[in-house]
Amino acid sequence: MNVSVVYVNYKTVSLILNSIESIKKHTNDISYEIIVVDNNSGDNSEKLLTSIYPEVVFIQAEENLGFGKANNLGVDVAKGEMVLFLNPDTLLENDAISEMYLFLKKNQLAGACGGNLVDIEGKPTFSLNRFDFSLFQEFLSIFYLRLIPLKASRSIFYNYESKPLSVRSIIGADLMVRMDLIKKIGAFDPDFFMNGEDIEFCYRILHTGYKIYSLPTAKIVHFEGRSSYIKNSRLQLLYEGNYMLFKKIYSFRHSKCLYYLIHFKSVFRRFIFKVLGNKEKQEYWNTKKNVNVQAWNNFLNKCNIHV
């Protein structure tokens, strides 16, 4: 088996069906299996999936394990040389799986790779990270600054080059990793629920001496945010994931500093928009401030930290 494609499902079966259809349409010349781990959706997902694609390996979790733990269940039964962690809300535009697989086969120093993601309108969307997350990066964002100056129309989170780009991390929406490497360092850290685990995983890959690449020839549509289960608590989960990430790759002190930076950013921007008379933006940043406090408290409770 060349590639094991692993999906995590939580009430997104219709999205997965469309995504699998795009795999069937575009993937040629390699062998692959499709594994779906259901996070206790309770919506008859298994029957819906296997009635259309009986070859799908379906794993039923007894509770919502989150992104990383559920993917790890898929890895446990995967038979492929490479494992592709693919989000339900993705559609292949070309033979992206073969592009990634053949790249890893030909480049032995590459431990993982991912493609270029575009949104429903075909516009570049979040695909990669060129830099490690840092407190300095968060500080710059308070004042709408970033590490490298690019034109406003270009994102630093997308590969505009015509060749593979060495990056610090690929987002978990389309991350392909060598199975032998996973067996060596483990898959996703189970301490994460959702958000941050892909970056921490890539951090460990890089520290084994392997490189991570973005492949512009692998093209995938990502309907980010279309999954109903991530809408209401998405921001809170993002903050919690970031705090866990900083704790894992730096220290708890860095997580605490990040919390205060985000808090200051929310208060500062709310003040700016109050001066400008923009009530909508005031409410937006006030909400972010309150969500950040809740996320921090949840993070402390999860880590059993008392401050």
C-alpha positions as CSV (number, residue, x, y, z in Angstrom):
1,M,0.0,0.0,0.0
2,N,1.5,3.4,-1.0
3,V,-0.7,5.8,0.9
4,S,-3.2,5.6,3.8
5,V,-5.6,8.6,3.7
6,V,-7.0,9.3,7.1
7,Y,-10.1,11.5,7.8
8,V,-11.5,12.5,11.1
9,N,-15.3,12.8,11.0
10,Y,-17.6,14.7,13.3
11,K,-20.9,15.3,11.7
12,T,-19.2,16.0,8.3
13,V,-20.1,12.8,6.4
14,S,-21.4,14.7,3.4
15,L,-18.1,16.6,3.1
16,I,-16.1,13.4,3.4
17,L,-18.2,11.8,0.6
18,N,-17.4,14.7,-1.7
19,S,-13.8,14.6,-0.7
20,I,-13.5,10.8,-1.4
21,E,-15.2,11.3,-4.8
22,S,-12.4,13.8,-5.7
23,I,-9.8,11.3,-4.6
24,K,-11.4,8.6,-6.8
25,K,-11.6,11.1,-9.7
26,H,-8.0,12.3,-9.6
27,T,-5.8,9.7,-8.0
28,N,-3.9,7.4,-10.5
29,D,-0.9,5.1,-10.6
30,I,-0.6,4.6,-6.8
31,S,-2.4,2.3,-4.4
32,Y,-4.2,3.8,-1.5
33,E,-6.7,3.1,1.3
34,I,-9.2,5.4,2.9
35,I,-9.7,5.3,6.7
36,V,-12.4,7.3,8.4
37,V,-12.4,7.8,12.2
38,D,-15.7,8.9,13.6
39,N,-15.7,11.0,16.7
40,N,-19.0,9.7,18.0
41,S,-21.1,11.8,15.5
42,G,-24.3,9.9,16.3
43,D,-25.7,10.5,12.8
44,N,-25.4,7.1,11.2
45,S,-22.1,8.1,9.4
46,E,-20.9,4.5,9.0
47,K,-23.9,3.3,7.1
48,L,-23.9,6.4,4.9
49,L,-20.2,6.0,4.0
50,T,-19.9,2.3,3.6
51,S,-23.1,2.0,1.6
52,I,-21.4,4.2,-1.1
53,Y,-17.8,3.2,-0.5
54,P,-17.7,-0.3,1.1
55,E,-13.9,-0.4,0.9
56,V,-13.5,2.4,3.4
57,V,-12.0,1.4,6.7
58,F,-14.4,2.8,9.4
59,I,-13.3,3.3,13.0
60,Q,-15.9,4.3,15.6
61,A,-14.7,6.2,18.6
62,E,-16.9,6.2,21.7
63,E,-16.4,9.9,22.3
64,N,-15.2,13.0,20.6
65,L,-11.5,12.6,20.9
66,G,-10.6,15.7,19.0
67,F,-8.4,15.9,15.9
68,G,-5.0,14.4,17.0
69,K,-6.2,11.4,19.0
70,A,-8.7,10.4,16.4
71,N,-6.1,10.6,13.6
72,N,-3.9,8.4,15.8
73,L,-6.5,5.7,15.8
74,G,-6.4,5.8,12.0
75,V,-2.6,5.5,12.0
76,D,-2.9,2.4,14.2
77,V,-4.6,0.5,11.4
78,A,-2.9,2.2,8.4
79,K,-0.9,0.0,6.0
80,G,0.6,2.7,3.7
81,E,4.2,3.7,3.3
82,M,2.9,7.3,3.7
83,V,0.0,8.6,5.7
84,L,-2.0,11.5,4.4
85,F,-4.0,13.4,7.1
86,L,-6.8,15.0,5.1
87,N,-9.6,17.2,6.3
88,P,-13.2,16.4,5.5
89,D,-13.7,19.8,3.9
90,T,-11.2,19.3,1.1
91,L,-11.5,18.6,-2.6
92,L,-8.6,17.5,-4.8
93,E,-8.1,19.6,-7.9
94,N,-5.5,17.3,-9.4
95,D,-3.6,14.1,-8.6
96,A,-2.3,15.8,-5.4
97,I,-1.9,12.5,-3.5
98,S,0.4,11.0,-6.2
99,E,2.4,14.3,-6.3
100,M,3.0,14.2,-2.6
101,Y,3.8,10.5,-2.5
102,L,6.3,10.5,-5.4
103,F,8.0,13.6,-3.9
104,L,8.6,11.8,-0.6
105,K,9.7,8.7,-2.4
106,K,12.3,10.6,-4.4
107,N,13.5,12.9,-1.6
108,Q,14.7,10.8,1.2
109,L,15.5,13.9,3.4
110,A,11.9,15.0,3.2
111,G,9.9,13.7,6.2
112,A,6.6,15.3,5.3
113,C,4.9,17.5,2.7
114,G,1.6,19.2,1.8
115,G,0.0,21.0,-1.1
116,N,-1.2,24.4,-1.9
117,L,-4.7,25.1,-0.5
118,V,-7.2,27.5,-2.1
119,D,-10.7,28.5,-1.0
120,I,-14.0,28.0,-2.8
121,E,-13.2,31.0,-5.0
122,G,-9.8,29.7,-5.9
123,K,-8.0,32.2,-3.8
124,P,-4.8,31.2,-1.8
125,T,-5.6,30.2,1.8
126,F,-3.7,29.1,4.9
127,S,-1.4,26.2,3.7
128,L,1.9,26.4,5.6
129,N,4.1,28.3,8.1
130,R,7.4,29.7,7.0
131,F,8.4,30.5,10.6
132,D,8.0,29.0,14.0
133,F,5.3,30.6,16.2
134,S,6.9,33.0,18.6
135,L,6.0,35.7,21.1
136,F,7.7,38.3,18.9
137,Q,5.5,37.3,16.0
138,E,2.4,37.8,18.2
139,F,3.7,41.1,19.5
140,L,4.1,42.4,15.9
141,S,0.6,41.3,15.1
142,I,-0.8,43.8,17.7
143,F,0.3,46.6,15.4
144,Y,-0.6,44.8,12.2
145,L,3.0,44.1,11.4
146,R,4.6,40.8,10.3
147,L,8.0,39.2,10.1
148,I,8.7,39.8,6.4
149,P,7.1,42.6,4.3
150,L,5.0,41.3,1.4
151,K,2.4,43.0,-0.7
152,A,-1.0,43.0,0.9
153,S,-2.4,40.7,-1.8
154,R,0.2,38.0,-1.0
155,S,0.0,35.6,1.9
156,I,3.1,34.4,3.7
157,F,1.1,31.2,4.4
158,Y,1.0,30.1,0.8
159,N,3.6,28.8,-1.7
160,Y,3.8,31.2,-4.7
161,E,6.9,29.6,-6.0
162,S,6.9,27.2,-9.0
163,K,9.0,24.6,-7.0
164,P,8.9,22.9,-3.6
165,L,9.4,25.2,-0.7
166,S,11.1,24.2,2.6
167,V,8.8,25.3,5.4
168,R,8.5,25.0,9.2
169,S,5.1,23.3,9.1
170,I,2.2,22.2,6.9
171,I,-1.3,22.5,8.3
172,G,-3.1,19.3,9.3
173,A,-5.7,19.7,6.5
174,D,-3.4,18.0,4.0
175,L,-0.3,16.7,5.8
176,M,1.5,13.6,4.3
177,V,4.1,11.9,6.6
178,R,6.3,8.9,6.2
179,M,5.0,5.9,8.1
180,D,8.5,4.8,9.2
181,L,9.0,8.3,10.7
182,I,5.7,8.2,12.5
183,K,6.7,4.9,14.0
184,K,9.9,6.5,15.2
185,I,8.6,9.7,16.8
186,G,4.9,9.0,17.2
187,A,2.0,10.8,15.5
188,F,0.0,13.6,17.1
189,D,0.5,14.6,20.7
190,P,-2.7,13.4,22.6
191,D,-2.6,16.4,24.9
192,F,-4.0,18.6,22.2
193,F,-7.7,18.5,21.4
194,M,-7.8,20.6,18.2
195,N,-5.4,23.2,16.9
196,G,-1.7,23.3,17.4
197,E,-1.1,19.6,17.2
198,D,0.0,19.7,13.5
199,I,2.6,22.4,14.2
200,E,3.9,20.5,17.2
201,F,4.1,17.3,15.1
202,C,6.1,19.2,12.4
203,Y,8.3,20.6,15.1
204,R,9.3,17.0,16.1
205,I,9.8,16.0,12.5
206,L,12.2,18.8,11.9
207,H,14.1,17.9,15.0
208,T,14.8,14.5,13.7
209,G,16.8,16.0,10.9
210,Y,14.1,15.7,8.2
211,K,12.8,18.6,6.2
212,I,9.2,19.6,5.4
213,Y,8.1,20.8,2.0
214,S,5.2,22.7,0.4
215,L,4.4,21.4,-3.1
216,P,2.7,23.9,-5.4
217,T,1.9,21.1,-7.9
218,A,-0.4,19.5,-5.3
219,K,-3.6,21.5,-5.5
220,I,-6.5,21.2,-3.1
221,V,-9.6,23.2,-2.3
222,H,-10.1,23.7,1.4
223,F,-13.6,24.8,2.6
224,E,-12.2,26.0,5.9
225,G,-14.8,26.7,8.5
226,R,-17.6,25.0,6.6
227,S,-17.8,22.1,9.1
228,S,-20.6,22.9,11.5
229,Y,-18.9,21.4,14.5
230,I,-16.1,24.1,14.6
231,K,-18.1,27.3,14.2
232,N,-19.2,28.1,17.7
233,S,-16.1,27.3,19.7
234,R,-13.5,27.7,17.0
235,L,-11.7,30.7,18.5
236,Q,-11.6,29.2,21.9
237,L,-10.1,26.0,20.6
238,L,-7.6,28.0,18.6
239,Y,-6.4,29.9,21.7
240,E,-6.3,26.7,23.8
241,G,-4.3,24.9,21.1
242,N,-1.8,27.8,20.9
243,Y,-1.3,27.8,24.7
244,M,-0.6,24.0,24.6
245,L,1.7,24.5,21.6
246,F,3.8,27.1,23.4
247,K,4.0,25.0,26.5
248,K,5.2,22.0,24.4
249,I,7.8,23.7,22.3
250,Y,8.9,26.4,24.7
251,S,7.6,26.5,28.3
252,F,4.6,27.3,30.4
253,R,6.1,30.8,31.0
254,H,5.8,31.4,27.2
255,S,2.2,30.3,27.2
256,K,1.5,32.8,30.0
257,C,3.2,35.6,28.1
258,L,1.2,34.7,25.0
259,Y,-2.0,35.0,27.0
260,Y,-1.1,38.5,28.2
261,L,-0.1,39.5,24.7
262,I,-3.4,38.4,23.3
263,H,-5.3,40.1,26.1
264,F,-3.4,43.3,25.5
265,K,-4.0,43.0,21.8
266,S,-7.8,42.7,22.4
267,V,-7.9,45.6,24.8
268,F,-5.7,47.8,22.6
269,R,-7.6,47.2,19.4
270,R,-11.0,47.7,21.2
271,F,-9.7,51.1,22.4
272,I,-8.6,52.0,18.9
273,F,-11.9,51.2,17.4
274,K,-13.7,53.0,20.2
275,V,-11.7,56.1,19.2
276,L,-12.7,55.5,15.6
277,G,-16.3,55.1,16.6
278,N,-16.6,51.6,15.1
279,K,-19.0,49.7,17.5
280,E,-19.0,46.5,15.5
281,K,-15.2,46.2,15.8
282,Q,-15.4,47.1,19.5
283,E,-17.8,44.3,20.2
284,Y,-15.6,41.9,18.1
285,W,-12.4,42.6,20.1
286,N,-14.3,42.5,23.4
287,T,-15.6,39.1,22.5
288,K,-12.1,37.9,21.6
289,K,-10.9,39.2,25.0
290,N,-13.6,37.2,26.9
291,V,-13.0,34.1,24.8
292,N,-9.3,34.4,25.5
293,V,-9.9,34.4,29.3
294,Q,-12.1,31.3,29.0
295,A,-9.6,29.5,26.8
296,W,-6.8,30.3,29.3
297,N,-8.8,29.0,32.2
298,N,-9.6,25.8,30.3
299,F,-5.9,25.4,29.4
300,L,-4.9,25.7,33.1
301,N,-7.5,23.2,34.2
302,K,-6.5,20.7,31.5
303,C,-2.8,21.0,32.6
304,N,-3.8,20.9,36.2
305,I,-2.0,24.2,36.8
306,H,-3.0,26.5,39.6
307,V,-1.8,30.1,39.4
